[in-house]
């Protein structure tokens, strides 16, 4: 028979090779490390539970060392694969160092401990590991709002991974120390009463564990609602919600956000046929920015609702409130008819489909149904059944899954009664609730979609959504790179009005490097921030070198270079940069080339507009940029009484700027002016398919205005 060590090593390598062919798990990162840790912990406990140990503290060390070596062997094929694909990262390697080893040590220590005190050590070891890996997770899910988790068996879950990047979390190091401390305690405790030399180490380890658990909040392991509430610091109560907000959000802004919560809650409750008097108060946690939310909850750019938590709540960063609030409130209200304990549907496509169906139009250029109807081939019953499966929603790209589920759910709500959809939501089974096979329902949906009018421009948007790759189709998933870190850090600094620090960070990252080797997003942020700070000479020099060496100079960077020349009074150089491109007809290029418009435009673009300017003399071409300036810097006195007929409302390029401006008018109680803008806006839109989404969005603005006026 072959040596057991050789057999074990071969099995570990084969396991690693299998992982190397499975999307997501092939990455040398936290996900493959967590799976390996789970298997390793249970295997180590099983092996240790079957060994009769000598009554010595060192007994079992050799066996444990062998298992620790086996736990890292699966990383060899993954490491080779990451190097071949160019996907290696230090963060991923660190996760493999921190996660499997301590889990294997804990599993072995548990099996060894029960072998000393129990006649059936394997059974008790497996039961204890199941409690740690599953039971503790369920307890945390029910009691804590965070969506990152640390676990002694499977290691770490970072929270939503929609962003495809998972940076090394420093709290993992601290928590894995706790795991090793538990392993040491279980290893030594059987000898506590029989060997005096063991007592002091046991007491020290126990004291260390006690101190560690007292600092779980500060170390980033556990964040309770109380901890998050104290970290944010602000609170406002509305009719149906408690707004817990960051201190940087003013009381007036918090009151406005409370009104928006009440508007959407009352309207959605009516649609879903829920009794407002019986609905629990919603706790809405509003963070200053996505980085604060990432630190406190584990979810950065992802807004989420922990429906499984006993308190109805949602977590959202301030910039995301207006576009996504209604979507998240659907999740909160749907708790009322979700399945027990989970408080949602077991069918993820129905969870997100309902929210998308009721959130209103997300894209002003194309409606939800138009995105699907624009396709020559509609998704058949097989594809929709797959979408409704436990993993099907995540196999497609996020935008596509949300769109298909939303359109189908919206049709079900319009075609049938709400109560039937609520039954389907609770059970997760559409055919059972509707009493019809999925093929018949999808056929009815198709018949409706064929009646939806579309135009060629909407097909372009639709194709972009249908062709987007899913997370399993991406390469180098989870791996942060230096540019990503700089992008994140500079974004945080800019969001906190620390633009000088952001510019210096970007400048240090770029250094003397040829700009052609730097991601365009980094160069663009560096350029825009520098021009706002007046770093014209620094920018124009480096951008000019890049421009002269580049065969294809990106359009956005061409505008930045031209602006740098214009601001430095090098007008002819700026015009030369723009005149060479086929995109000269672009509105901002046309304005930049106009001697009478350029200076004012640049003042608006980079935040140096004189607030005492005479707006009556401002050319109509600059009105949308004035409005954007007012929104960006909250210069209310400049724009509040701007007449809508001076704005080019029919131009789709500026739709969202004017829409945001109307909402700002409502926020500041300028109801008559908001009504004038809405009325003018609606009349400016032609009754064609391209404007159906805009009309729907403006209609919601009208309802918000009416609600706010009598709130």
LINJOWO-V542286 format. One record per residue. PHI is phi in degrees with one decimal (999 if undefined). BURIAL is 1 if it has 9 or more other C-alpha atoms within 8 Angstrom, else 0. D_FIRST is the distance of its C-alpha to the first C-alpha in Angstrom with 2 decimals. Layout:
PHI,BURIAL,D_FIRST
PHI,BURIAL,D_FIRST
//
This chain:
999,0,0.00
-66.9,0,3.81
-58.4,0,6.50
-60.0,0,8.47
-66.0,0,11.44
-67.0,0,10.53
-61.5,1,9.72
-63.7,1,12.96
-64.2,1,14.88
-63.9,0,14.17
-63.2,0,15.28
-64.5,1,18.29
-68.1,1,19.34
-63.3,1,19.14
-58.3,1,21.20
-63.1,1,23.63
-64.6,1,23.98
-62.4,0,24.83
-59.7,1,27.42
-63.9,1,28.87
-109.3,0,30.12
-107.0,0,31.67
-52.9,1,35.30
72.9,1,36.08
-73.9,1,32.45
-74.7,1,31.93
-75.8,1,34.34
-77.2,1,33.11
-153.1,1,35.31
-63.9,1,35.78
-68.3,1,34.61
-66.3,1,31.07
-65.8,1,30.93
-68.0,1,32.09
-62.6,1,29.58
-63.8,1,26.71
-62.0,1,28.32
-64.0,1,28.52
-61.6,0,24.90
-64.1,1,23.90
-63.9,1,26.31
-68.1,1,25.14
-64.3,1,21.40
-65.4,1,22.23
-64.8,1,24.43
-64.3,1,21.87
-66.0,1,19.25
-64.6,1,22.05
-68.7,1,23.46
-99.5,1,20.39
-105.0,0,20.47
-94.4,0,22.90
-88.4,1,24.69
-70.9,0,26.75
-80.2,0,30.44
-135.4,0,30.66
-58.7,0,31.60
-82.7,0,28.93
-61.5,1,26.11
98.5,1,23.63
-62.4,0,24.80
-65.4,0,21.58
-63.0,0,19.62
-63.5,1,22.56
-60.2,0,22.63
-64.1,1,19.06
-68.9,1,20.05
-62.8,1,23.30
-64.8,0,21.66
-63.1,1,19.55
-69.3,1,22.88
-97.3,1,24.57
-61.9,1,22.03
-59.7,1,23.38
-71.6,1,26.70
-62.7,1,25.76
-61.9,1,26.14
-67.4,1,29.14
-63.6,1,30.68
-61.8,0,30.43
-62.7,1,31.92
-66.7,1,34.71
-68.1,1,35.60
-65.4,0,35.75
-84.7,0,37.92
72.0,0,40.01
-115.6,1,39.15
-73.4,1,37.83
-144.7,1,39.69
-64.0,0,39.59
-62.4,1,40.06
-62.7,1,36.89
-62.6,1,34.86
-63.1,1,36.59
-61.9,1,35.60
-69.6,1,31.92
-74.8,0,32.44
-87.0,1,34.42
-96.8,1,32.76
-63.8,1,28.90
-55.9,1,28.51
-58.8,1,31.11
-67.1,1,29.87
-63.6,1,26.30
-62.2,1,27.93
-65.1,1,30.17
-59.1,1,27.50
-66.4,1,25.45
-64.1,1,28.74
-65.2,1,29.72
-60.8,1,26.51
-65.3,1,26.84
-62.0,1,30.55
-69.6,1,30.17
-67.4,1,27.53
-82.1,0,30.43
-114.8,0,33.15
-131.9,0,31.76
-84.2,0,30.02
-129.9,1,28.56
-63.0,1,27.68
-65.3,1,25.62
-61.0,0,28.56
-66.7,1,31.13
-65.5,1,29.16
-65.3,1,28.81
-62.6,0,32.47
-65.2,0,33.66
-65.1,1,31.86
-64.0,1,33.37
-63.6,1,36.74
-66.9,1,36.46
-78.5,1,35.28
-110.8,0,37.54
-60.7,1,40.11
-66.6,1,41.35
-61.5,1,41.56
-63.7,0,43.73
-64.5,0,45.86
-66.4,0,46.48
-58.4,1,47.25
-77.2,1,49.82
-107.8,1,51.45
-125.6,1,51.34
-83.4,1,52.76
-63.8,1,50.42
-120.7,1,47.84
-105.2,1,45.49
-142.2,1,42.93
-112.4,1,40.69
-144.7,1,37.81
-70.5,1,35.41
-95.4,1,32.48
-97.0,1,33.08
93.4,1,35.27
-158.9,1,38.33
-127.0,0,40.38
-80.7,1,43.36
107.6,1,45.65
-54.2,1,46.83
-114.1,1,45.21
-61.8,0,47.93
-77.5,0,48.88
70.0,1,45.43
-126.1,1,45.39
-128.1,1,43.75
-84.2,0,44.69
-60.0,1,42.82
-96.9,0,44.27
-62.6,0,45.05
-65.3,1,44.73
-61.2,1,40.96
-61.0,1,40.73
-64.4,1,42.78
-70.2,1,40.87
-69.5,1,37.44
-62.4,0,38.91
-61.8,1,39.76
-59.5,1,36.19
-65.2,1,34.93
-64.4,1,37.77
-63.3,1,36.65
-61.0,1,33.08
-65.2,1,34.62
-63.1,1,36.94
-65.8,1,34.24
-69.8,1,32.14
-92.9,1,35.10
-60.1,0,37.13
-57.3,1,35.38
-106.6,1,36.77
-60.9,1,40.24
-91.5,0,42.01
-103.1,0,40.17
-129.6,0,40.16
-62.4,0,43.42
-67.4,0,41.95
-88.3,1,40.04
-62.6,1,43.18
-63.5,0,44.81
-58.1,0,41.76
-63.6,1,41.31
-64.7,0,45.01
-66.0,0,45.02
-64.8,1,42.12
-62.8,1,43.89
-63.9,0,47.15
-61.5,1,45.53
-64.5,1,44.19
-61.3,0,47.65
-64.9,0,49.37
-63.1,1,46.90
-71.5,0,47.57
-72.5,0,51.28
-115.3,0,51.01
-63.6,1,48.93
-68.6,1,51.98
-67.6,0,53.06
-87.6,0,49.56
84.9,1,49.18
-87.6,1,46.55
-131.4,1,48.87
-124.9,1,52.27
-79.3,1,54.30
-61.9,0,57.42
-62.5,0,59.57
-63.4,1,57.92
-66.8,1,58.47
-62.2,1,62.01
-68.0,0,62.90
-67.6,0,61.42
-79.1,1,63.55
93.5,1,66.68
-111.7,1,68.95
-149.1,1,69.65
-146.0,1,71.97
-108.3,1,72.39
-111.8,1,73.57
-61.0,0,74.22
-121.7,1,70.66
-144.6,1,68.52
-111.3,1,68.00
-91.3,1,67.60
-100.4,1,65.63
-129.6,1,66.15
-66.2,1,65.83
-61.0,0,68.87
-71.6,0,69.64
-86.3,1,70.61
-69.0,0,74.28
-57.2,0,75.55
-65.1,0,77.49
-65.9,0,74.41
-63.1,1,72.45
-64.8,1,75.28
-62.9,1,75.17
-64.2,1,71.42
-63.4,1,72.05
-62.5,1,74.60
-61.8,1,72.10
-58.6,1,69.57
-63.8,1,72.24
-58.5,1,73.32
-68.0,1,69.87
-62.8,1,68.97
-66.2,1,72.22
-69.7,0,71.96
-67.8,1,68.29
-61.3,1,68.92
-65.2,1,71.65
-64.5,0,69.48
-87.5,0,66.62
58.5,0,69.15
-108.4,0,68.26
-82.8,0,70.83
-57.1,0,71.52
-69.5,0,72.72
-101.6,0,69.38
-78.5,0,67.22
-70.8,0,65.77
-68.5,0,66.77
-87.5,1,64.45
-97.4,1,63.28
-112.1,1,63.26
-93.2,1,61.76
-114.7,1,63.26
-96.0,1,61.87
-60.8,1,63.76
-157.7,1,61.29
-64.7,1,57.73
-72.9,1,56.45
-65.7,1,57.78
-65.7,1,56.17
-62.2,1,52.83
-66.4,1,52.99
-88.6,1,53.99
-125.9,1,52.03
95.5,1,49.32
-107.1,1,51.17
-83.8,1,53.09
-75.0,1,54.88
-88.5,0,53.53
-86.5,1,55.97
-148.0,1,54.39
-128.2,1,55.16
-77.7,1,52.69
-61.1,1,53.74
-73.5,1,51.22
-71.1,1,53.09
-70.0,0,55.60
-100.4,0,58.47
-61.3,1,59.59
-157.6,1,59.37
-144.2,1,58.84
-129.0,1,58.06
-149.0,1,59.81
-88.9,1,61.08
-55.7,1,64.79
-63.8,0,64.76
-93.9,1,62.83
-60.3,1,65.15
-63.5,0,67.63
-75.6,0,65.32
-123.4,1,62.55
-56.4,1,64.14
-63.1,1,64.92
-57.2,1,61.39
-71.1,1,59.89
-67.1,1,62.55
-60.5,1,61.56
-59.9,1,58.10
-64.5,1,59.80
-70.4,1,62.18
-68.6,1,59.55
-55.3,1,57.95
-66.3,0,60.69
-128.7,1,59.19
-78.7,1,55.48
-68.6,1,52.82
-58.2,0,52.61
70.8,0,50.78
-70.7,1,49.95
61.2,1,53.71
-153.3,1,53.00
-86.3,1,51.74
-69.9,1,48.02
-97.6,1,48.87
-59.7,1,49.04
-62.7,1,51.16
-76.4,1,53.79
-59.0,1,53.74
-78.4,1,54.47
-62.0,1,56.43
-62.9,1,58.96
-64.6,1,59.45
-66.9,1,59.96
-62.8,1,62.32
-102.8,1,64.55
-77.6,1,64.45
93.3,1,67.09
-70.8,1,66.86
-86.6,0,64.65
-109.1,0,65.78
-67.3,1,69.56
-92.8,1,69.31
-155.2,1,67.38
-81.0,1,66.92
-57.0,1,63.67
-68.8,1,64.39
-66.2,1,65.68
-59.2,1,62.37
-77.6,1,60.69
-66.3,1,63.76
-69.4,1,64.07
-75.1,1,60.96
-66.2,0,61.55
-113.4,0,58.49
-79.2,0,58.19
-61.9,0,54.78
-81.7,0,54.06
-62.7,1,52.90
-63.0,0,49.24
-67.8,0,49.38
-69.8,1,51.26
-64.2,1,48.85
-65.4,1,45.99
-60.2,1,48.07
-82.9,1,48.45
-76.0,1,44.70
-56.2,0,42.88
-109.6,0,41.59
-63.3,1,44.10
-62.1,1,46.74
-92.1,1,44.56
-76.4,1,43.30
-89.4,1,46.81
-65.2,1,48.79
-55.0,1,50.62
-57.4,0,54.13
-71.7,1,53.24
-59.9,1,51.54
-63.8,1,54.47
-67.3,1,57.04
-63.4,1,55.71
-64.0,1,55.12
-68.2,1,58.54
-64.4,1,60.51
-65.4,1,59.01
-65.6,1,59.56
-62.2,1,63.12
-66.1,1,63.90
-60.8,1,62.59
-66.8,1,64.77
-76.2,0,67.82
-83.0,0,67.36
-124.1,0,66.49
-78.1,0,67.35
-65.6,1,65.67
-60.6,0,64.61
-64.9,1,62.38
-64.6,1,60.65
-63.9,1,60.20
-66.6,1,58.47
-63.7,1,56.15
-62.4,1,55.48
-68.1,1,54.60
-89.0,1,52.28
85.2,1,50.83
-112.4,1,51.61
-70.9,1,54.54
-58.6,1,54.73
-66.4,0,54.79
-70.1,1,57.54
-91.1,1,59.69
66.2,0,59.13
-139.7,0,58.52
-66.3,0,55.51
-60.2,1,54.49
-61.2,0,55.64
-68.8,0,59.19
-66.7,1,59.35
-64.8,1,58.08
-62.1,1,60.62
-64.6,0,63.40
-62.3,1,62.25
-60.7,1,62.37
-60.5,0,65.89
-66.8,0,67.00
-60.2,1,65.41
-70.1,0,67.33
-91.8,0,70.54
-80.6,1,69.70
-78.6,0,71.72
-135.2,1,69.99
-132.8,1,71.04
-57.9,0,69.33
-64.3,0,68.91
-72.1,1,66.80
-63.7,1,64.42
-62.4,0,63.49
-65.7,1,62.46
-61.6,1,60.66
-61.2,1,58.67
-62.2,0,57.65
-74.3,1,56.20
-70.7,0,54.53
-93.8,0,52.97
-65.4,1,51.65
-72.3,1,47.85
-78.3,1,45.78
-63.1,1,43.67
-74.0,0,40.49
-96.0,0,42.22
-84.5,0,43.09
-101.1,0,41.26
58.6,1,40.66
-66.9,1,41.20
81.9,1,41.74
-84.0,1,42.13
-76.4,1,45.44
-123.3,0,47.05
-55.4,0,49.94
-65.3,0,52.52
-63.7,0,51.35
-63.9,1,51.69
-66.2,1,55.18
-60.6,1,56.15
-66.5,0,55.20
-64.6,1,56.85
-66.7,1,60.02
-61.5,1,60.26
-62.1,1,60.14
-63.4,1,62.85
-65.2,1,65.10
-65.5,0,64.77
-101.2,0,66.02
60.9,0,68.96
-111.4,1,67.57
-67.0,1,68.10
-61.9,0,68.91
-65.4,1,65.53
-63.3,1,63.82
-63.0,1,65.68
-65.0,0,64.81
-62.5,1,61.11
-64.8,1,61.21
-63.7,1,63.30
-65.5,0,60.85
-66.4,0,57.94
-72.0,1,59.87
52.2,0,61.30
-95.8,0,62.13
-66.7,0,59.54
-64.0,0,60.75
-60.5,1,61.30
-65.9,0,59.76
-96.6,0,56.31
-100.4,1,56.95
-52.4,0,56.30
-58.9,0,59.62
-63.3,0,59.34
-69.3,1,59.34
-62.1,1,62.26
-65.7,1,64.21
-65.2,0,63.85
-60.1,1,64.78
-66.9,1,67.81
-64.4,1,69.06
-65.8,1,68.69
-63.5,1,70.39
-68.0,1,73.33
-67.1,1,73.88
-91.9,0,73.96
84.3,0,76.27
-85.7,1,73.81
-68.5,1,75.40
-64.8,0,75.49
-58.3,0,71.84
-69.4,1,70.77
-61.9,1,73.08
-63.6,0,72.13
-69.6,1,68.36
-66.1,1,68.74
-65.4,1,71.30
-61.8,0,68.97
-61.6,1,66.21
-62.4,1,68.77
-71.2,0,70.06
-89.9,0,66.63
-91.1,0,65.22
-76.5,0,65.65
-124.3,0,64.96
-97.0,0,66.18
-55.0,0,65.12
-59.6,0,68.09
-62.8,0,67.57
-73.9,1,67.50
-62.1,1,70.57
-64.3,1,72.46
-62.4,1,71.42
-63.8,1,72.59
-61.3,1,75.87
-62.2,1,76.39
-60.2,1,75.85
-65.0,1,78.54
-61.7,1,80.91
-64.0,1,80.60
-85.1,1,81.32
65.0,0,84.44
-97.8,1,82.97
-62.1,1,84.06
-64.2,0,84.14
-63.8,1,80.62
-63.6,1,79.40
-64.2,1,81.21
-62.6,0,79.83
-60.2,1,76.23
-78.6,1,76.92
-68.1,0,79.16
-79.3,0,76.47
-103.1,0,74.22
-74.7,0,74.43
-91.6,0,73.92
-58.3,1,77.36
-72.1,0,78.33
-59.5,0,75.92
-52.5,0,78.13
-70.2,0,77.18
-68.2,1,77.67
-60.5,1,81.09
-65.3,1,82.08
-64.6,1,80.95
-81.9,1,83.10
-87.9,0,86.16
-61.4,0,88.28
-84.6,0,89.77
-100.8,1,86.54
-58.7,1,84.04
-61.4,0,84.91
-65.1,0,85.01
-59.0,1,81.75
-66.3,1,79.99
-64.2,1,81.43
-69.8,1,79.98
-67.0,1,76.64
-116.4,1,76.02
75.1,1,77.72
-124.7,0,81.02
-79.4,0,83.44
-70.9,0,86.74
-69.8,0,87.06
-95.0,0,90.86
-67.3,0,90.76
-86.8,0,93.07
-70.0,0,90.78
-65.6,0,93.65
-95.8,0,93.71
-73.5,0,89.97
-59.7,0,89.35
-59.8,0,87.64
-61.5,0,84.77
-96.4,1,83.71
-58.2,1,83.81
-61.2,1,80.10
-76.2,1,79.20
-64.8,1,81.68
-62.5,1,80.07
-62.9,1,76.60
-62.2,1,78.03
-62.3,1,79.54
-68.0,1,76.27
-68.5,0,74.25
-109.1,0,76.67
52.8,0,78.18
-88.3,1,81.68
-59.2,0,83.18
-65.4,0,86.79
-78.2,1,86.26
-119.3,1,85.03
-58.4,1,85.85
-108.7,0,89.10
-68.2,0,88.07
-72.0,0,89.53
-65.2,1,86.91
-70.3,0,89.15
-84.2,0,88.65
-98.4,1,84.90
-86.6,1,83.33
-68.6,1,81.64
-78.0,0,80.87
-75.6,0,78.70
-62.1,0,75.06
-62.6,0,74.02
-107.1,1,75.69
-54.5,1,75.01
-67.6,0,72.54
-64.9,1,74.78
-70.3,1,77.71
-61.5,1,75.66
-62.5,1,74.45
-66.5,1,78.07
-62.3,1,79.32
-63.6,1,76.76
-65.9,1,77.98
-60.7,1,81.55
-64.1,1,80.57
-59.6,0,78.85
-93.6,0,82.11
64.5,0,84.20
-89.4,1,85.87
-68.1,1,85.86
-65.6,0,88.88
-66.7,1,87.62
-62.3,1,84.15
-61.9,1,85.85
-61.6,1,87.83
-64.2,1,84.70
-63.0,1,82.83
-64.3,0,85.81
-64.4,1,86.36
-62.3,1,82.66
-60.6,1,82.41
-73.3,0,85.52
-81.2,0,84.24
-92.0,1,81.19
-69.6,0,81.68
-80.2,0,80.60
-123.7,0,77.80
-54.9,0,74.04
-64.8,1,73.25
-107.3,1,75.06
-63.2,1,73.81
-65.4,1,71.18
-63.0,1,73.82
-60.8,1,76.23
-64.3,1,73.61
-68.1,1,72.86
-65.8,1,76.58
-63.7,0,77.07
-66.7,1,74.57
-61.1,1,76.44
-62.6,1,79.65
-67.0,0,78.13
-63.8,1,76.93
-60.7,1,80.44
-64.0,0,82.08
-65.4,1,79.75
-65.0,1,80.22
-64.6,0,84.00
-112.5,0,84.30
-72.4,0,81.36
//
